[in-house]
Amino acid sequence: MRYDRLRSVAGRVQTVVGDLASQGERAQAILSWRDPRGTAIFIFSLIWAVCLYITPFQVIAVLVGLYLLRHPRFRSKLPSVPVNFFKRLPSKADMLL
């Protein structure tokens, strides 16, 4: 019984570590400029970050608050753009398939 329990826990740990490794490989794909669309989005995000750095915090807080408190009719059922972009980046496991 202990061996089976140890095997099941080790299997879950291996799955979690594999998922973390895939996320790390996707982050590396952004930094290694392998994906042209990812490169364009990264440069756009960098420019956007500079604009946010220049804008006062109160203005950003009001705009984010208005965006988050919008009516449910105007919300999208799709995942957010950053999450969708990051999940679409290739990892080494995806390249093996």
MDAnalysis code that builds the backbone (N, CA, C; Angstrom):
import MDAnalysis as mda
import numpy as np

u = mda.Universe.empty(291, n_residues=97, atom_resindex=np.repeat(np.arange(97), 3), trajectory=True)
u.add_TopologyAttr("name", ["N", "CA", "C"] * 97)
u.add_TopologyAttr("resid", np.arange(1, 98))
u.add_TopologyAttr("resname", ["MET", "ARG", "TYR", "ASP", "ARG", "LEU", "ARG", "SER", "VAL", "ALA", "GLY", "ARG", "VAL", "GLN", "THR", "VAL", "VAL", "GLY", "ASP", "LEU", "ALA", "SER", "GLN", "GLY", "GLU", "ARG", "ALA", "GLN", "ALA", "ILE", "LEU", "SER", "TRP", "ARG", "ASP", "PRO", "ARG", "GLY", "THR", "ALA", "ILE", "PHE", "ILE", "PHE", "SER", "LEU", "ILE", "TRP", "ALA", "VAL", "CYS", "LEU", "TYR", "ILE", "THR", "PRO", "PHE", "GLN", "VAL", "ILE", "ALA", "VAL", "LEU", "VAL", "GLY", "LEU", "TYR", "LEU", "LEU", "ARG", "HIS", "PRO", "ARG", "PHE", "ARG", "SER", "LYS", "LEU", "PRO", "SER", "VAL", "PRO", "VAL", "ASN", "PHE", "PHE", "LYS", "ARG", "LEU", "PRO", "SER", "LYS", "ALA", "ASP", "MET", "LEU", "LEU"])
u.atoms.positions = np.array([
    [0.818, -1.199, 0.000],
    [0.000, 0.000, 0.000],
    [0.860, 1.261, 0.000],
    [1.914, 1.234, 0.816],
    [2.776, 2.423, 0.864],
    [3.460, 2.665, -0.474],
    [3.853, 1.567, -1.134],
    [4.510, 1.701, -2.428],
    [3.560, 2.300, -3.463],
    [2.304, 1.865, -3.479],
    [1.323, 2.415, -4.412],
    [1.063, 3.891, -4.123],
    [0.970, 4.241, -2.851],
    [0.767, 5.641, -2.482],
    [1.963, 6.485, -2.903],
    [3.172, 5.964, -2.684],
    [4.380, 6.671, -3.087],
    [4.429, 6.842, -4.602],
    [4.028, 5.812, -5.337],
    [3.990, 5.907, -6.801],
    [2.997, 6.954, -7.276],
    [1.835, 7.017, -6.654],
    [0.837, 7.996, -7.080],
    [1.299, 9.418, -6.766],
    [1.908, 9.619, -5.606],
    [2.423, 10.947, -5.255],
    [3.562, 11.333, -6.187],
    [4.450, 10.390, -6.486],
    [5.562, 10.674, -7.389],
    [5.053, 10.989, -8.791],
    [3.998, 10.322, -9.231],
    [3.419, 10.611, -10.535],
    [2.850, 12.012, -10.599],
    [2.164, 12.436, -9.529],
    [1.630, 13.809, -9.490],
    [2.747, 14.834, -9.462],
    [3.790, 14.558, -8.685],
    [4.931, 15.485, -8.631],
    [5.588, 15.589, -10.000],
    [5.740, 14.467, -10.677],
    [6.354, 14.480, -12.004],
    [5.502, 15.272, -12.995],
    [4.192, 15.157, -12.902],
    [3.307, 15.918, -13.781],
    [3.435, 17.417, -13.532],
    [3.459, 17.809, -12.268],
    [3.574, 19.234, -11.929],
    [4.918, 19.786, -12.379],
    [5.989, 19.043, -12.155],
    [7.316, 19.499, -12.571],
    [7.391, 19.598, -14.094],
    [6.761, 18.664, -14.808],
    [6.717, 18.739, -16.268],
    [5.967, 19.970, -16.753],
    [4.853, 20.284, -16.090],
    [4.109, 21.496, -16.452],
    [4.936, 22.749, -16.190],
    [5.646, 22.786, -15.069],
    [6.505, 23.939, -14.770],
    [7.628, 24.066, -15.801],
    [8.184, 22.941, -16.220],
    [9.240, 22.980, -17.230],
    [8.696, 23.501, -18.560],
    [7.477, 23.102, -18.918],
    [6.870, 23.599, -20.160],
    [6.667, 25.117, -20.096],
    [6.221, 25.607, -18.944],
    [6.036, 27.056, -18.801],
    [7.380, 27.784, -18.901],
    [8.423, 27.206, -18.327],
    [9.755, 27.802, -18.432],
    [10.258, 27.814, -19.866],
    [9.983, 26.738, -20.615],
    [10.405, 26.700, -22.020],
    [9.637, 27.713, -22.852],
    [8.373, 27.940, -22.513],
    [7.606, 28.969, -23.227],
    [8.164, 30.355, -22.927],
    [8.542, 30.597, -21.673],
    [9.151, 31.885, -21.348],
    [10.479, 32.047, -22.077],
    [11.229, 30.971, -22.209],
    [12.489, 31.028, -22.945],
    [12.238, 31.298, -24.428],
    [11.123, 30.793, -24.975],
    [10.799, 31.037, -26.381],
    [10.557, 32.519, -26.638],
    [10.005, 33.220, -25.641],
    [9.817, 34.666, -25.800],
    [11.173, 35.359, -25.845],
    [12.071, 34.955, -24.973],
    [13.362, 35.638, -24.870],
    [14.333, 35.240, -25.970],
    [14.125, 34.098, -26.626],
    [15.062, 33.676, -27.672],
    [14.615, 34.112, -29.066],
    [13.468, 34.802, -29.157],
    [12.976, 35.393, -30.405],
    [12.726, 34.338, -31.479],
    [12.246, 33.142, -31.109],
    [11.959, 32.093, -32.090],
    [10.615, 32.294, -32.781],
    [9.711, 33.003, -32.156],
    [8.365, 33.180, -32.686],
    [8.197, 34.624, -33.155],
    [8.034, 34.875, -34.466],
    [7.931, 36.259, -34.938],
    [6.724, 37.002, -34.357],
    [5.590, 36.301, -34.214],
    [4.421, 36.953, -33.621],
    [4.684, 37.268, -32.155],
    [5.349, 36.346, -31.474],
    [5.711, 36.591, -30.082],
    [6.657, 37.764, -29.943],
    [7.583, 37.904, -30.881],
    [8.504, 39.038, -30.866],
    [7.742, 40.341, -31.004],
    [6.787, 40.380, -31.938],
    [6.004, 41.605, -32.137],
    [5.186, 41.942, -30.893],
    [4.580, 40.930, -30.286],
    [3.787, 41.175, -29.076],
    [4.681, 41.602, -27.924],
    [5.878, 41.028, -27.830],
    [6.808, 41.415, -26.773],
    [7.226, 42.871, -26.920],
    [7.534, 43.302, -28.148],
    [7.937, 44.695, -28.372],
    [6.766, 45.626, -28.067],
    [5.549, 45.246, -28.502],
    [4.368, 46.041, -28.193],
    [4.167, 46.140, -26.684],
    [4.351, 45.035, -25.969],
    [4.198, 45.035, -24.512],
    [5.253, 45.910, -23.844],
    [6.456, 45.915, -24.390],
    [7.514, 46.755, -23.841],
    [7.171, 48.233, -24.000],
    [6.663, 48.597, -25.176],
    [6.243, 49.986, -25.410],
    [5.078, 50.341, -24.492],
    [4.141, 49.412, -24.331],
    [2.991, 49.627, -23.455],
    [3.445, 49.810, -22.000],
    [4.451, 49.055, -21.575],
    [4.975, 49.185, -20.215],
    [5.599, 50.560, -19.998],
    [6.297, 51.068, -21.010],
    [6.882, 52.417, -20.893],
    [5.770, 53.454, -20.781],
    [4.702, 53.302, -21.565],
    [3.569, 54.234, -21.483],
    [2.921, 54.181, -20.101],
    [2.779, 52.977, -19.552],
    [2.200, 52.859, -18.213],
    [3.112, 53.453, -17.143],
    [4.405, 53.390, -17.375],
    [5.350, 53.968, -16.416],
    [5.226, 55.489, -16.389],
    [4.931, 56.067, -17.534],
    [4.819, 57.523, -17.628],
    [3.482, 58.019, -17.074],
    [2.416, 57.226, -17.234],
    [1.068, 57.623, -16.818],
    [0.954, 57.576, -15.297],
    [0.264, 58.566, -14.691],
    [0.076, 58.542, -13.232],
    [-0.736, 57.320, -12.778],
    [-0.461, 56.872, -11.560],
    [-1.087, 55.660, -11.033],
    [-2.598, 55.812, -10.894],
    [-3.072, 56.999, -10.505],
    [-4.501, 57.196, -10.304],
    [-5.274, 56.992, -11.613],
    [-4.727, 57.443, -12.723],
    [-5.389, 57.282, -14.013],
    [-5.459, 55.798, -14.375],
    [-4.375, 55.090, -14.157],
    [-4.348, 53.657, -14.450],
    [-5.349, 52.921, -13.562],
    [-5.404, 53.280, -12.271],
    [-6.321, 52.622, -11.339],
    [-7.779, 52.851, -11.751],
    [-8.125, 54.047, -12.171],
    [-9.496, 54.330, -12.606],
    [-9.834, 53.541, -13.863],
    [-8.927, 53.521, -14.836],
    [-9.194, 52.790, -16.077],
    [-9.322, 51.291, -15.837],
    [-8.459, 50.728, -15.006],
    [-8.539, 49.291, -14.685],
    [-9.823, 48.997, -13.923],
    [-10.191, 49.866, -13.000],
    [-11.440, 49.681, -12.254],
    [-12.652, 49.707, -13.160],
    [-12.700, 50.652, -14.094],
    [-13.824, 50.707, -15.034],
    [-13.860, 49.471, -15.927],
    [-12.695, 48.982, -16.316],
    [-12.641, 47.784, -17.164],
    [-13.124, 46.547, -16.395],
    [-12.691, 46.396, -15.168],
    [-13.067, 45.214, -14.389],
    [-14.526, 45.237, -13.960],
    [-15.119, 46.425, -13.810],
    [-16.499, 46.536, -13.341],
    [-17.500, 46.720, -14.478],
    [-17.131, 46.362, -15.697],
    [-18.051, 46.507, -16.822],
    [-19.178, 45.488, -16.716],
    [-20.231, 45.753, -17.440],
    [-21.415, 44.892, -17.411],
    [-21.062, 43.511, -17.977],
    [-21.626, 42.433, -17.417],
    [-21.309, 41.082, -17.905],
    [-21.631, 40.872, -19.385],
    [-22.551, 41.636, -19.939],
    [-22.882, 41.502, -21.354],
    [-21.685, 41.857, -22.231],
    [-20.806, 42.723, -21.740],
    [-19.662, 43.173, -22.522],
    [-18.404, 42.357, -22.269],
    [-18.502, 41.342, -21.419],
    [-17.345, 40.495, -21.131],
    [-17.260, 39.370, -22.149],
    [-16.046, 38.935, -22.423],
    [-15.833, 37.868, -23.388],
    [-15.681, 36.537, -22.664],
    [-16.160, 35.475, -23.288],
    [-16.025, 34.151, -22.691],
    [-14.692, 33.495, -23.061],
    [-13.934, 34.128, -23.928],
    [-12.629, 33.603, -24.319],
    [-11.590, 33.923, -23.248],
    [-10.485, 33.164, -23.189],
    [-9.430, 33.498, -22.225],
    [-8.774, 34.827, -22.585],
    [-8.146, 35.443, -21.614],
    [-7.521, 36.738, -21.853],
    [-6.382, 36.608, -22.868],
    [-6.046, 37.714, -23.491],
    [-5.033, 37.713, -24.537],
    [-3.662, 37.271, -24.008],
    [-3.186, 37.791, -22.859],
    [-1.870, 37.326, -22.389],
    [-1.831, 35.832, -22.070],
    [-2.889, 35.310, -21.488],
    [-2.919, 33.883, -21.161],
    [-2.954, 33.061, -22.444],
    [-3.777, 33.470, -23.399],
    [-3.872, 32.761, -24.665],
    [-2.541, 32.801, -25.414],
    [-1.887, 33.960, -25.419],
    [-0.591, 34.090, -26.093],
    [0.455, 33.188, -25.460],
    [0.522, 33.176, -24.121],
    [1.551, 32.399, -23.435],
    [1.327, 30.908, -23.630],
    [0.077, 30.455, -23.659],
    [-0.192, 29.033, -23.842],
    [0.069, 28.584, -25.270],
    [0.049, 29.505, -26.242],
    [0.280, 29.136, -27.620],
    [1.771, 29.084, -27.980],
    [2.639, 29.585, -27.098],
    [4.067, 29.521, -27.370],
    [4.538, 28.074, -27.361],
    [5.486, 27.731, -28.211],
    [5.930, 26.332, -28.262],
    [6.857, 25.977, -27.096],
    [6.685, 24.782, -26.580],
    [7.642, 24.238, -25.618],
    [8.352, 23.082, -26.310],
    [9.383, 22.560, -25.681],
    [10.134, 21.462, -26.312],
    [9.282, 20.202, -26.409],
    [8.373, 20.013, -25.467],
    [7.474, 18.860, -25.535],
    [6.549, 18.979, -26.753],
    [6.105, 20.192, -27.081],
    [5.260, 20.397, -28.252],
    [6.035, 20.159, -29.539],
    [7.308, 20.468, -29.534],
    [8.121, 20.297, -30.735],
    [8.405, 18.820, -31.026],
    [8.340, 17.978, -30.000],
    [8.583, 16.556, -30.199],
    [7.427, 15.878, -30.916],
    [6.243, 16.423, -30.757],
    [5.051, 15.792, -31.363],
    [4.972, 16.012, -32.811],
])
